[in-house]
């Protein structure tokens, strides 16, 4: 099932029953006319939940979508920019068409405060907006404060991570192009969980393709804080040995403690310092700042706990949280596919709650992740997840886990088609 039409499978995955919690809409102080949902964050999760609230409610719910960025830039496939298989323009899209089609108000702004007692948000522009339900899809923020030498703890000035596609991706590509032949490209990876587990290892492959062609004397160091490659371990190791012998070196248990940007030096907890021509530093991650700053990250002060039948925050039931910001279930990565599935499930829950219906929602969606390993081959891993009333969490469907036995041209083609399909659904 995982390798068939994933959009179809997600659409059929919500089961409603006659019993369950009563809608809290009456206690939320509905605005005159249609109830209003404000969605904060217009990535894969936010775009999906905004669109599907309008669809499932049959336009009975007003939706406002807020994001500080002017355009949507796809993180999936962004590593292909380093090898030259893609450029940034091919991954950059407007949100306006979808919003216009479904009657969604789109605001380019930043939410700086949530007043949950009064059901209001304060925007950076100075405006206030009322909501009946608030959905946060804020993605991740990077924990630059883990590195004592970084003076700007919020922006991490000087650190190039490229884990949020866009300017950072282009900056790292420019550094790669400027690196001398024989240089060292170092990637540091934090302890999981972090956004898209295979992404750093896929990046090593794509950087390797560029170096093989233009700077074959160069080397890539993967300095991983984890004890083992976090996704598709055997496939990545085989790819590196076969296609990048003597170029890609993997070292586990390398916990980065600090960075000396002046000397291009990495400082580790145990091992000796390492210097490299390019430092691709991926810091530890946590929920997006809007969740952190409004005390919604109640799990290790990093991730947001939710009730998985509705994606209501376990801190505030008037706020729903989806995507990378939440503490997921077993074998559930922080990925575009998961955010998409959660967006559809959350849209159904919000609609049922605001329209005053009783519900017993049982989300069922899948995780499907492709990694591009060479210029024309890829591999995938996938798992089905369903809500377990006993666990009150998402559980892996028995027998659903699937992983490529080898990289293939077929998976490469499927990866590109997957991207086209999900872009099509969330952006049109």
VOPAGU-2260 file (C-alpha; in pm, 1 decimal, decimal comma):
REM VOPAGU-2260
SITE   aa  ch    i         X         Y         Z
SITE  UNK   A    0       0,0       0,0       0,0
SITE  UNK   A    1     281,5     241,4      83,3
SITE  UNK   A    2     405,4     251,1    -274,2
SITE  UNK   A    3      64,4     312,4    -427,7
SITE  UNK   A    4    -111,6     646,6    -441,8
SITE  UNK   A    5     -38,6     791,2     -98,0
SITE  UNK   A    6    -286,2    1075,7    -135,6
SITE  UNK   A    7    -570,3     828,1    -188,8
SITE  UNK   A    8    -466,8     620,2     111,2
SITE  UNK   A    9    -457,0     923,6     339,2
SITE  UNK   A   10    -798,2    1040,9     229,7
SITE  UNK   A   11    -952,5     712,0     335,3
SITE  UNK   A   12    -782,6     696,4     672,6
SITE  UNK   A   13   -1022,5     875,4     911,3
SITE  UNK   A   14   -1287,6     673,8    1092,4
SITE  UNK   A   15   -1571,1     852,8    1271,4
SITE  UNK   A   16   -1796,9     701,6    1533,1
SITE  UNK   A   17   -2104,4     815,4    1722,2
SITE  UNK   A   18   -1934,8     833,3    2060,1
SITE  UNK   A   19   -1651,7    1049,7    2184,1
SITE  UNK   A   20   -1587,3    1388,9    2339,5
SITE  UNK   A   21   -1839,0    1665,2    2286,7
SITE  UNK   A   22   -1737,7    1968,7    2084,5
SITE  UNK   A   23   -1592,0    2250,9    2291,2
SITE  UNK   A   24   -1696,3    2510,3    2033,9
SITE  UNK   A   25   -1969,3    2649,3    2257,8
SITE  UNK   A   26   -1708,3    2734,8    2522,0
SITE  UNK   A   27   -1473,6    2908,4    2281,9
SITE  UNK   A   28   -1676,9    3219,6    2217,6
SITE  UNK   A   29   -1744,4    3188,9    1845,9
SITE  UNK   A   30   -1709,2    3502,9    1639,2
SITE  UNK   A   31   -2010,8    3643,0    1459,1
SITE  UNK   A   32   -2085,9    3449,7    1142,9
SITE  UNK   A   33   -1846,6    3170,8    1055,3
SITE  UNK   A   34   -1606,2    3033,7    1315,5
SITE  UNK   A   35   -1244,4    3122,2    1243,5
SITE  UNK   A   36    -938,8    2898,6    1243,7
SITE  UNK   A   37    -596,9    3058,0    1229,1
SITE  UNK   A   38    -318,8    2836,6    1095,0
SITE  UNK   A   39      34,5    2944,6    1182,6
SITE  UNK   A   40     303,5    2807,7     951,3
SITE  UNK   A   41     251,6    2743,2     579,6
SITE  UNK   A   42     475,5    2444,4     517,4
SITE  UNK   A   43     346,4    2099,6     426,3
SITE  UNK   A   44     141,0    2062,5     743,8
SITE  UNK   A   45      -0,8    2414,5     754,1
SITE  UNK   A   46     -95,2    2423,2     386,3
SITE  UNK   A   47    -267,0    2085,5     416,4
SITE  UNK   A   48    -468,7    2162,5     727,4
SITE  UNK   A   49    -578,2    2501,9     590,8
SITE  UNK   A   50    -697,7    2353,4     261,5
SITE  UNK   A   51    -873,2    2054,7     413,4
SITE  UNK   A   52   -1054,0    2251,6     682,7
SITE  UNK   A   53   -1217,5    2442,9     400,1
SITE  UNK   A   54   -1297,9    2117,7     219,1
SITE  UNK   A   55   -1424,2    1914,0     516,0
SITE  UNK   A   56   -1629,1    2201,7     657,3
SITE  UNK   A   57   -1778,1    2279,8     314,7
SITE  UNK   A   58   -1657,5    2638,8     355,5
SITE  UNK   A   59   -1845,8    2680,8     684,7
SITE  UNK   A   60   -1522,1    2766,1     866,0
SITE  UNK   A   61   -1313,0    3074,4     790,7
SITE  UNK   A   62    -940,6    2998,9     760,3
SITE  UNK   A   63    -651,4    3242,8     794,8
SITE  UNK   A   64    -303,6    3114,9     704,2
SITE  UNK   A   65      -2,8    3305,4     838,9
SITE  UNK   A   66     364,0    3263,0     746,7
SITE  UNK   A   67     657,7    3508,8     744,6
SITE  UNK   A   68     796,7    3386,9     412,1
SITE  UNK   A   69     682,2    3510,8      72,8
SITE  UNK   A   70     708,8    3170,1     -95,1
SITE  UNK   A   71     704,1    2800,1     -16,8
SITE  UNK   A   72    1041,9    2629,2     -63,8
SITE  UNK   A   73    1038,7    2249,9     -58,6
SITE  UNK   A   74    1289,9    2087,0     174,5
SITE  UNK   A   75    1231,9    1748,7       4,8
SITE  UNK   A   76    1463,6    1730,3    -297,5
SITE  UNK   A   77    1661,4    2035,3    -179,5
SITE  UNK   A   78    1976,3    1823,9    -136,7
SITE  UNK   A   79    1970,9    1774,4    -513,3
SITE  UNK   A   80    2074,0    2137,9    -547,9
SITE  UNK   A   81    2424,4    2041,1    -431,5
SITE  UNK   A   82    2471,0    1790,0    -711,3
SITE  UNK   A   83    2309,7    2016,3    -971,3
SITE  UNK   A   84    2012,4    1786,1   -1031,1
SITE  UNK   A   85    1776,3    2063,3    -914,1
SITE  UNK   A   86    1790,2    2439,9    -873,3
SITE  UNK   A   87    1614,4    2654,3    -614,2
SITE  UNK   A   88    1360,4    2787,6    -865,2
SITE  UNK   A   89    1231,4    2434,0    -926,2
SITE  UNK   A   90    1159,1    2396,5    -554,4
SITE  UNK   A   91    1002,0    2739,4    -494,4
SITE  UNK   A   92     625,6    2786,1    -522,7
SITE  UNK   A   93     356,7    3043,8    -456,6
SITE  UNK   A   94      85,8    2967,5    -201,9
SITE  UNK   A   95    -155,7    3219,7    -349,2
SITE  UNK   A   96    -321,6    2994,5    -606,7
SITE  UNK   A   97    -432,0    2736,6    -351,1
SITE  UNK   A   98    -545,6    3000,7    -103,7
SITE  UNK   A   99    -749,1    3179,6    -369,1
SITE  UNK   A  100    -905,6    2855,3    -490,6
SITE  UNK   A  101   -1025,9    2755,9    -143,7
SITE  UNK   A  102   -1102,3    3100,3      -3,9
SITE  UNK   A  103    -820,2    3109,1     250,3
SITE  UNK   A  104    -691,4    3444,4     374,0
SITE  UNK   A  105    -310,6    3440,9     337,4
SITE  UNK   A  106    -101,2    3677,5     550,0
SITE  UNK   A  107     274,6    3726,0     526,8
SITE  UNK   A  108     345,6    3808,4     889,5
SITE  UNK   A  109     486,8    3661,8    1210,3
SITE  UNK   A  110     288,4    3565,5    1519,0
SITE  UNK   A  111     476,8    3695,8    1820,1
SITE  UNK   A  112     232,4    3612,9    2099,2
SITE  UNK   A  113     -63,1    3385,9    2168,5
SITE  UNK   A  114    -323,1    3505,1    2420,1
SITE  UNK   A  115    -504,0    3177,4    2477,0
SITE  UNK   A  116    -727,3    3322,9    2751,1
SITE  UNK   A  117    -878,1    3569,7    2504,7
SITE  UNK   A  118    -839,6    3350,5    2194,5
SITE  UNK   A  119    -622,1    3609,9    2022,6
SITE  UNK   A  120    -285,1    3630,8    1853,1
SITE  UNK   A  121     -59,3    3933,6    1820,8
SITE  UNK   A  122     121,6    3981,0    1490,7
SITE  UNK   A  123     457,3    4147,0    1432,8
SITE  UNK   A  124     274,1    4403,3    1219,6
SITE  UNK   A  125      90,3    4510,6    1535,4
SITE  UNK   A  126    -247,7    4362,5    1444,9
SITE  UNK   A  127    -449,1    4133,3    1669,7
SITE  UNK   A  128    -669,0    3852,7    1540,7
SITE  UNK   A  129    -935,8    3647,1    1714,5
SITE  UNK   A  130    -961,2    3272,0    1665,3
SITE  UNK   A  131   -1202,9    2998,1    1758,7
SITE  UNK   A  132    -933,8    2737,4    1705,8
SITE  UNK   A  133    -561,9    2786,0    1650,2
SITE  UNK   A  134    -349,0    2537,9    1454,2
SITE  UNK   A  135      28,0    2559,1    1482,9
SITE  UNK   A  136     250,4    2399,4    1220,9
SITE  UNK   A  137     569,7    2586,6    1310,6
SITE  UNK   A  138     827,8    2330,2    1207,7
SITE  UNK   A  139    1154,5    2329,5    1398,5
SITE  UNK   A  140    1387,1    2584,6    1551,4
SITE  UNK   A  141    1760,7    2529,9    1587,9
SITE  UNK   A  142    1930,3    2520,4    1926,4
SITE  UNK   A  143    2224,4    2748,7    1861,8
SITE  UNK   A  144    2246,4    2805,0    2237,0
SITE  UNK   A  145    2411,9    2462,4    2262,5
SITE  UNK   A  146    2730,6    2618,5    2124,2
SITE  UNK   A  147    2891,7    2861,6    2375,7
SITE  UNK   A  148    3097,1    3046,6    2112,9
SITE  UNK   A  149    2794,5    3147,3    1902,7
SITE  UNK   A  150    2703,8    3497,2    2018,0
SITE  UNK   A  151    2369,5    3531,8    1838,6
SITE  UNK   A  152    2172,6    3247,8    1994,0
SITE  UNK   A  153    1856,9    3316,5    1793,4
SITE  UNK   A  154    1991,6    3343,3    1438,7
SITE  UNK   A  155    2310,6    3137,6    1477,2
SITE  UNK   A  156    2504,0    3383,4    1263,8
SITE  UNK   A  157    2793,7    3207,9    1093,2
SITE  UNK   A  158    2647,5    2857,2    1112,3
SITE  UNK   A  159    2538,0    2702,9     782,7
SITE  UNK   A  160    2295,8    2416,1     842,2
SITE  UNK   A  161    2070,2    2415,0     530,8
SITE  UNK   A  162    1799,0    2223,4     719,6
SITE  UNK   A  163    1544,5    2492,9     631,7
SITE  UNK   A  164    1547,3    2510,3     253,8
SITE  UNK   A  165    1610,8    2846,1      89,6
SITE  UNK   A  166    1892,5    3098,2     149,0
SITE  UNK   A  167    2086,3    2853,7     366,4
SITE  UNK   A  168    2083,1    2596,8      85,2
SITE  UNK   A  169    2223,0    2849,0    -159,1
SITE  UNK   A  170    2485,7    2965,8      88,4
SITE  UNK   A  171    2612,3    2612,0     137,2
SITE  UNK   A  172    2615,3    2552,9    -239,0
SITE  UNK   A  173    2829,0    2865,3    -289,9
SITE  UNK   A  174    3073,6    2745,5     -26,9
SITE  UNK   A  175    3093,3    2409,8    -203,5
SITE  UNK   A  176    3164,9    2575,6    -536,3
SITE  UNK   A  177    3438,7    2790,2    -378,9
SITE  UNK   A  178    3609,9    2505,1    -194,5
SITE  UNK   A  179    3949,3    2407,2    -343,6
SITE  UNK   A  180    4000,6    2062,3    -488,2
SITE  UNK   A  181    4138,4    1851,5    -205,1
SITE  UNK   A  182    3930,7    2036,3      55,5
SITE  UNK   A  183    3728,1    1882,5     337,4
SITE  UNK   A  184    3349,3    1915,4     366,0
SITE  UNK   A  185    3235,2    1828,7     721,4
SITE  UNK   A  186    2874,5    1752,3     817,8
SITE  UNK   A  187    2780,5    1731,6    1185,7
SITE  UNK   A  188    2461,6    1550,2    1285,4
SITE  UNK   A  189    2285,5    1593,9    1623,2
SITE  UNK   A  190    2137,9    1323,1    1839,7
SITE  UNK   A  191    1793,5    1221,6    1711,2
SITE  UNK   A  192    1517,3    1330,8    1696,2
SITE  UNK   A  193    1571,9    1591,7    1428,8
SITE  UNK   A  194    1401,1    1690,6    1103,2
SITE  UNK   A  195    1413,8    1426,8     827,6
SITE  UNK   A  196    1648,8    1160,2     972,3
SITE  UNK   A  197    1813,7    1054,7     640,5
SITE  UNK   A  198    1862,0    1410,1     508,9
SITE  UNK   A  199    2224,2    1463,4     625,0
SITE  UNK   A  200    2332,8    1127,5     484,0
SITE  UNK   A  201    2153,4    1195,3     156,3
SITE  UNK   A  202    2331,7    1532,2     145,7
SITE  UNK   A  203    2666,8    1358,8     170,7
SITE  UNK   A  204    2575,7    1159,0    -140,8
SITE  UNK   A  205    2470,5    1464,4    -338,0
SITE  UNK   A  206    2774,8    1666,8    -232,8
SITE  UNK   A  207    2982,0    1362,2    -326,2
SITE  UNK   A  208    2837,4    1362,6    -678,4
SITE  UNK   A  209    2944,0    1724,6    -722,4
SITE  UNK   A  210    3291,9    1663,1    -584,4
SITE  UNK   A  211    3350,5    1352,5    -798,4
SITE  UNK   A  212    3283,2    1561,0   -1107,9
SITE  UNK   A  213    3455,3    1886,6   -1021,7
SITE  UNK   A  214    3686,4    1833,1    -721,8
SITE  UNK   A  215    3773,8    1463,6    -704,5
SITE  UNK   A  216    4059,0    1503,2    -456,4
SITE  UNK   A  217    3821,0    1634,0    -190,0
SITE  UNK   A  218    3679,7    1452,0     112,1
SITE  UNK   A  219    3351,2    1444,0     304,1
SITE  UNK   A  220    3348,8    1381,1     679,7
SITE  UNK   A  221    3019,0    1278,1     841,0
SITE  UNK   A  222    3048,4    1341,3    1214,5
SITE  UNK   A  223    2742,9    1185,8    1373,7
SITE  UNK   A  224    2645,4    1221,2    1740,8
SITE  UNK   A  225    2432,0     908,0    1707,5
SITE  UNK   A  226    2577,3     559,3    1759,5
SITE  UNK   A  227    2456,2     454,1    1415,3
SITE  UNK   A  228    2313,2     601,7    1095,0
SITE  UNK   A  229    1956,8     687,9    1189,9
SITE  UNK   A  230    1782,1     576,5     868,1
SITE  UNK   A  231    1860,1     331,7     583,3
SITE  UNK   A  232    2195,4     252,6     743,1
SITE  UNK   A  233    2298,8     -42,2     527,0
SITE  UNK   A  234    2190,9     131,3     206,6
SITE  UNK   A  235    2391,5     444,9     280,9
SITE  UNK   A  236    2701,3     248,5     379,2
SITE  UNK   A  237    2679,3      40,9      62,5
SITE  UNK   A  238    2634,7     351,9    -151,6
SITE  UNK   A  239    2934,3     526,5       2,6
SITE  UNK   A  240    3155,7     219,8     -39,3
SITE  UNK   A  241    3046,0     160,7    -397,1
SITE  UNK   A  242    3016,9     510,8    -541,5
SITE  UNK   A  243    3235,8     724,8    -313,1
SITE  UNK   A  244    3528,6     507,0    -199,0
SITE  UNK   A  245    3796,2     706,5     -16,8
SITE  UNK   A  246    3581,0    1020,6     -42,7
SITE  UNK   A  247    3308,3     981,0     224,2
SITE  UNK   A  248    3415,3     888,9     576,5
SITE  UNK   A  249    3153,9     819,9     845,0
SITE  UNK   A  250    3235,0     858,3    1215,7
SITE  UNK   A  251    2974,3     784,5    1482,2
SITE  UNK   A  252    2946,8     902,1    1845,4
SITE  UNK   A  253    3083,2    1247,8    1762,3
SITE  UNK   A  254    2886,8    1488,2    1982,8
SITE  UNK   A  255    2955,6    1848,0    1884,0
SITE  UNK   A  256    3003,2    2076,1    2185,0
SITE  UNK   A  257    3117,8    2400,5    2023,2
SITE  UNK   A  258    3250,6    2553,5    1703,2
SITE  UNK   A  259    3536,0    2795,6    1639,1
SITE  UNK   A  260    3417,5    2978,1    1328,2
SITE  UNK   A  261    3735,5    3183,6    1295,2
SITE  UNK   A  262    3947,2    2869,6    1265,8
SITE  UNK   A  263    3679,6    2654,7    1095,2
SITE  UNK   A  264    3719,3    2412,4    1383,4
SITE  UNK   A  265    3473,6    2167,2    1538,3
SITE  UNK   A  266    3503,8    2087,0    1909,7
SITE  UNK   A  267    3367,6    1753,1    2029,8
SITE  UNK   A  268    3276,0    1608,5    2365,5
SITE  UNK   A  269    3537,6    1331,4    2352,1
SITE  UNK   A  270    3732,7    1335,8    2026,4
SITE  UNK   A  271    4001,3    1580,4    1916,4
SITE  UNK   A  272    3909,3    1900,1    1734,1
SITE  UNK   A  273    3862,5    1877,6    1359,0
SITE  UNK   A  274    3923,9    2149,2    1102,7
SITE  UNK   A  275    3754,0    2155,8     763,9
SITE  UNK   A  276    3719,3    2389,4     468,5
SITE  UNK   A  277    3337,6    2379,8     495,1
SITE  UNK   A  278    3142,6    2330,0     816,8
SITE  UNK   A  279    2788,2    2210,4     753,5
SITE  UNK   A  280    2674,2    2222,5    1116,4
SITE  UNK   A  281    2331,3    2077,2    1192,2
SITE  UNK   A  282    2245,3    2184,7    1548,4
SITE  UNK   A  283    2009,0    2003,1    1784,0
SITE  UNK   A  284    1646,6    2091,4    1714,7
SITE  UNK   A  285    1325,3    2166,5    1897,6
SITE  UNK   A  286     976,4    2287,2    1812,6
SITE  UNK   A  287     935,4    2617,1    1628,4
SITE  UNK   A  288     986,7    2929,9    1837,7
SITE  UNK   A  289     616,6    3020,3    1856,4
SITE  UNK   A  290     558,1    2693,7    2044,5
SITE  UNK   A  291     865,1    2735,4    2265,3
SITE  UNK   A  292     791,8    3097,3    2355,1
SITE  UNK   A  293     429,0    3022,3    2442,6
SITE  UNK   A  294     514,2    2728,3    2671,0
SITE  UNK   A  295     360,0    2463,4    2449,0
SITE  UNK   A  296     676,7    2249,7    2429,5
SITE  UNK   A  297     605,7    2039,6    2737,1
SITE  UNK   A  298     822,3    1737,0    2647,4
SITE  UNK   A  299    1183,5    1792,3    2755,9
SITE  UNK   A  300    1120,0    2162,3    2684,6
SITE  UNK   A  301    1176,9    2076,3    2319,2
SITE  UNK   A  302     873,2    1906,9    2167,0
SITE  UNK   A  303     499,0    1955,5    2194,8
SITE  UNK   A  304     274,9    1686,9    2336,7
SITE  UNK   A  305     -63,0    1639,8    2166,1
SITE  UNK   A  306    -371,9    1421,3    2187,3
SITE  UNK   A  307    -335,7    1222,6    1868,4
SITE  UNK   A  308    -708,1    1175,0    1806,4
SITE  UNK   A  309    -745,7    1551,0    1752,1
SITE  UNK   A  310    -390,9    1695,3    1762,2
SITE  UNK   A  311    -501,3    1924,1    2042,0
SITE  UNK   A  312    -211,8    2041,1    2255,8
SITE  UNK   A  313    -179,9    1855,6    2585,5
SITE  UNK   A  314    -111,3    2198,4    2738,2
SITE  UNK   A  315    -401,6    2390,2    2580,6
SITE  UNK   A  316    -693,4    2207,0    2412,7
SITE  UNK   A  317    -786,6    2516,5    2212,4
SITE  UNK   A  318    -461,0    2489,6    2021,7
SITE  UNK   A  319    -380,7    2211,0    1775,4
SITE  UNK   A  320     -20,6    2131,8    1680,7
SITE  UNK   A  321     102,4    1924,3    1386,0
SITE  UNK   A  322     421,3    1845,2    1197,1
SITE  UNK   A  323     783,0    1850,7    1307,3
SITE  UNK   A  324     707,4    2040,4    1630,5
SITE  UNK   A  325     531,6    1750,8    1803,4
SITE  UNK   A  326     663,8    1444,2    1979,7
SITE  UNK   A  327     563,4    1174,2    1732,9
SITE  UNK   A  328     479,8     809,5    1779,7
SITE  UNK   A  329     692,5     499,7    1731,6
SITE  UNK   A  330     892,2     496,8    1404,0
SITE  UNK   A  331     732,0     826,8    1303,6
SITE  UNK   A  332     993,8    1063,2    1160,3
SITE  UNK   A  333     967,8    1439,1    1135,7
SITE  UNK   A  334     895,9    1457,9     764,0
SITE  UNK   A  335     681,7    1621,5     496,5
SITE  UNK   A  336     474,7    1307,1     446,9
SITE  UNK   A  337     392,0    1279,0     816,8
SITE  UNK   A  338     305,7    1650,8     840,7
SITE  UNK   A  339      76,7    1607,1     540,1
SITE  UNK   A  340    -104,8    1314,3     699,8
SITE  UNK   A  341    -137,7    1495,5    1030,2
SITE  UNK   A  342    -270,3    1802,4     849,4
SITE  UNK   A  343    -555,9    1603,4     697,4
SITE  UNK   A  344    -638,5    1433,9    1026,8
SITE  UNK   A  345    -626,7    1763,8    1216,8
SITE  UNK   A  346    -853,4    1930,2     960,2
SITE  UNK   A  347   -1117,4    1663,8    1021,5
SITE  UNK   A  348   -1087,9    1705,4    1398,4
SITE  UNK   A  349   -1110,6    2085,5    1387,8
SITE  UNK   A  350   -1413,4    2068,5    1159,7
SITE  UNK   A  351   -1595,1    1823,3    1386,1
SITE  UNK   A  352   -1519,7    2029,2    1697,0
SITE  UNK   A  353   -1614,1    2368,0    1555,4
SITE  UNK   A  354   -1932,9    2249,6    1389,1
SITE  UNK   A  355   -2058,3    2113,4    1720,1
SITE  UNK   A  356   -2059,4    1742,6    1639,8
SITE  UNK   A  357   -1959,5    1453,1    1863,1
SITE  UNK   A  358   -1674,6    1252,0    1729,1
SITE  UNK   A  359   -1446,6     956,4    1775,9
SITE  UNK   A  360   -1162,6    1029,9    1540,6
SITE  UNK   A  361    -909,1     757,2    1459,1
SITE  UNK   A  362    -635,3     901,5    1236,6
SITE  UNK   A  363    -460,0     661,7    1001,5
SITE  UNK   A  364    -177,5     784,0     780,3
SITE  UNK   A  365     161,3     673,6     659,8
SITE  UNK   A  366     522,3     776,2     665,8
SITE  UNK   A  367     701,0     747,7     333,4
SITE  UNK   A  368    1053,7     878,4     288,3
SITE  UNK   A  369    1273,8     860,1     -20,7
SITE  UNK   A  370    1647,3     926,4     -24,7
SITE  UNK   A  371    1827,5    1008,0    -348,9
SITE  UNK   A  372    2153,7     813,4    -331,8
SITE  UNK   A  373    2314,0     869,6    -674,0
SITE  UNK   A  374    2244,9    1058,7    -997,4
SITE  UNK   A  375    1966,3     816,0   -1089,2
SITE  UNK   A  376    1892,3     580,9    -798,4
SITE  UNK   A  377    1708,1     615,1    -468,5
SITE  UNK   A  378    1573,2     408,7    -179,3
SITE  UNK   A  379    1268,7     436,0      42,9
SITE  UNK   A  380    1136,9     347,7     385,8
SITE  UNK   A  381     769,6     351,9     478,2
SITE  UNK   A  382     538,3     267,1     766,4
SITE  UNK   A  383     163,3     284,5     830,1
SITE  UNK   A  384      45,0     447,8    1152,3
SITE  UNK   A  385    -297,4     437,2    1315,5
SITE  UNK   A  386    -442,9     581,9    1633,9
SITE  UNK   A  387    -455,3     339,4    1923,8
SITE  UNK   A  388    -725,9     423,4    2182,8
SITE  UNK   A  389    -548,4     195,4    2430,5
SITE  UNK   A  390    -215,9     375,3    2394,7
SITE  UNK   A  391    -378,2     713,5    2320,6
SITE  UNK   A  392    -104,7     756,9    2062,9
SITE  UNK   A  393     -18,1     661,2    1708,3
SITE  UNK   A  394      93,2     300,5    1670,9
SITE  UNK   A  395     267,7     120,1    1386,6
SITE  UNK   A  396      35,0    -100,4    1184,1
SITE  UNK   A  397     164,4    -454,6    1218,8
SITE  UNK   A  398     350,7    -571,4     910,5
SITE  UNK   A  399     343,3    -232,1     740,7
SITE  UNK   A  400     710,0    -137,9     768,8
SITE  UNK   A  401     882,6    -146,1     431,5
SITE  UNK   A  402    1238,1     -59,6     329,4
SITE  UNK   A  403    1424,9     -90,0       2,5
SITE  UNK   A  404    1657,0    -387,6     -23,2
SITE  UNK   A  405    1873,8    -186,2    -262,7
SITE  UNK   A  406    1875,9     148,4    -436,2
SITE  UNK   A  407    1706,3     154,1    -775,5
SITE  UNK   A  408    1612,8     366,1   -1074,4
SITE  UNK   A  409    1250,5     279,5    -999,5
SITE  UNK   A  410    1269,0     438,2    -653,5
SITE  UNK   A  411    1440,9     742,7    -804,1
SITE  UNK   A  412    1149,3     791,5   -1042,7
SITE  UNK   A  413     899,3     729,0    -763,5
SITE  UNK   A  414    1074,0     987,2    -544,2
SITE  UNK   A  415    1038,5    1256,2    -809,5
SITE  UNK   A  416     674,5    1159,3    -866,8
SITE  UNK   A  417     605,8    1162,2    -492,7
SITE  UNK   A  418     732,0    1519,9    -475,9
SITE  UNK   A  419     516,6    1625,7    -770,9
SITE  UNK   A  420     210,6    1461,9    -615,3
SITE  UNK   A  421     245,3    1620,5    -273,1
SITE  UNK   A  422     329,1    1963,5    -418,9
SITE  UNK   A  423      23,0    1934,7    -640,3
SITE  UNK   A  424    -204,6    1851,5    -350,8
SITE  UNK   A  425     -86,6    2113,2    -101,7
SITE  UNK   A  426     -33,3    2398,3    -347,4
SITE  UNK   A  427    -330,9    2378,4    -587,4
